[in-house]
Amino acid sequence: MREIQRLAASVHSSSIIVDDATNIGLGTEYMQYRINKAQSIEGAYKLYRGLSNGIYYRKIKACADRLRADPDSMQPLRDMVK
């Protein structure tokens, strides 16, 4: 499990992520891996980046709620990572 976290951290801090679409695509693949391992979406978010305190789940849930209201906007995704 630590290996996937190291890999995700190195990709996130590299120059591979050059645009929003690439960032979202890689993030989606990473979360699918976590969902498969945890066998639940809630469990995957609780383990996201090695933290089990639920902070990422709350941030992502709030972002999802904003995206439902304006699905064509990238701004909620940008705001989430501030």
N, C-alpha and C positions, 0 to 999 in steps of 0.2 A: 504494500500500500504506500509506503514512503517513496518508493521509486516513481510511481505515477505522480505524486506530489512534486517531487524534484523535477521531473520532466515538464509538468505543467508550469511550474515556476520559471524554468529556463526558457520555455517557449514564450511565456507572457512577457518576460523582460528582454527578449531578443528583437531583432529587426524583422522577424518573420511576419509579425502582425503589422501590416502596413495600412490597413483600412478597416472600416467597421464590419464589412461583410466577412472578412477573414477572421476577425476577432470573434464574431458571433458564431461562425461555423466551427471554429476550434473549441469555443466554450460549450457549444451544443454537443460535440463529440465527447468532450470531457465529462459533461453531466450525464450523458447516456451511459458511459462507463461506470460512473458512480451509482446510477440507478440500478444497473445490472448487478453490481456488487452488493448493494444494500437491499435489493429486491423491493424497494419502495422509494417513491419520490421524496417523501418526508425524511426518510433515513439518509438518502443521498445528500440532501441539502444540509442535514445536521453534521455530516462528515466533510462537507465541502471545505477544501483547503485545510483539513485536519482539525477544524474547530467543531465542537459539538454543542456550542452554546446557542445556536439558532440565529445568530446575527445575520448570516448570509441568507437564510431562508426568509427572514423578515424583510431584508432589502430587496430580494428578488420578488417576493410576493407583492410588495408595494409597487415595484416597477411593472409587474404584470398587470396590476390593477390600472395603472396609468396607461399602459399600452392598449388595454381593452377600450379605453375611452378615445384613444387616438392611435390606431394601429399602424399608421403610415409614418409616425414620427420616430426618429432615432433619439430624440432628446431624453426620454426617460432612461434609456440605456446609458447615455453619456452621464446623466445626473447620478445614476446608481453608483458609479465608480469614483465619484468625487470624494 
